[in-house]
């Protein structure tokens, strides 16, 4: 497992942008699949975006064209650039690192989109 610490959440108006960062510990982070999940009140946690060690990405349909996931293996950091934010993007966002059947999670960061 790896340690994960998220940052970058906050309050933003609709149409605004935020960039989330997830800093990982552990020397082999580069081989993990990294992802961002979110959980809104009363809803299940859902996958937002994921990126493989080779840089392949996938996104939830609800964020395609608005969010971009990237990683810097040298800095052991995963990013989620969120543009054109909507009120329905409001949730706690969690960083995830997966290797085989093992998952590591961060503590979560709150994103609130409201005018």
N, C-alpha and C positions, 0 to 999 in steps of 0.2 A: 504494500500500500504506500501511497504518497500523502503528504500533508498538503492541503489546499487552502488558500486564503483569498477570498474575493474582495474587491474594492470597486468603487466607481458608481455605486447606486446613488439615488437621490430623487428629488422632486423635479419634474420637468413639465412644461406645457405641451399640449398636443401639437404635433408637428416638429417638436424638438428632437435633440439627439443626446445620447449618452454613450460612453464607452466603459464597459466593464472589463476588469482585469482579474486574472486568477493566477496567483504565484504559487508554484509547486516546489516542494522539497523532494530530494531524492535524485540520484544521479541518472536513473534510467527513465526519467519522465518522457524522453523523446520517443520511446516505443509505445507509449500508452495512446489509446484513443481518448481524446478529450472532448468534453461536451458541456453545453449549458442547458439546464433545465429550469423550469419555473413552476411555481405553485401559487395560484390565486386563492383567496379565502373561499372555502367551501368546495374547492375543486381538487382534482388529482394532479399530482406532479406530472408535467409533460415535457417531452424533449423539445428544445427550441432549435438547437443546431449542434452538429458534431463535426470533428475533424480528425482524420486518421494520422498516423505517424508520417505517412507520405504526402499529406496535404489534401487528400480528397475530403470533400465536404458534403453534408446534407442538411436540409433545413425543413422545419415545419412549414406547411403550406401557408399558414397565417403570417409568417414573417419573411417569406421569399421576396427578394427585391428590396427589402428594407433593412435587414440585419446581415452582418458579415462576421463570420468567425475566422480567426486566424491564430497562428501560434508562432512563438519564437523559442525554439528548443534551446538555443544558447542561453537565453534568459529564463528558461523554464516557466514561461508565461503563456497563457491563452487569453485572447481578447474576444470581446463581443461588441462590435460597433453597431449601435442601434440608431437608425434614422427614421424620420417620419413616424415618430411614436404616437400611439393611439391610447386612449383610456383603457382599452381592453388589454394592453400590454402590462398593466399594473399587476405586480406579483413580487414574490420573493424569488430571486434568481440564484440558482445553485450551480457551482462548478462541479464537474464530474471527471474522474479519470478512470478508465477501464482497461484492464489487462486480463485477457482470458475471462474467467468467471468472477474476478475480483473487482469491486467498485470502491472508490474513495470519493468522499464528498466534502465540500467546503461548508462553512457555517451559514452561507446565504447572505445576500445583500438585497435590500428593499429598493424596488423601482416603482415610483408612483407618477403616473401621467395624469395631470389634472390642471385645469385652468383656475 
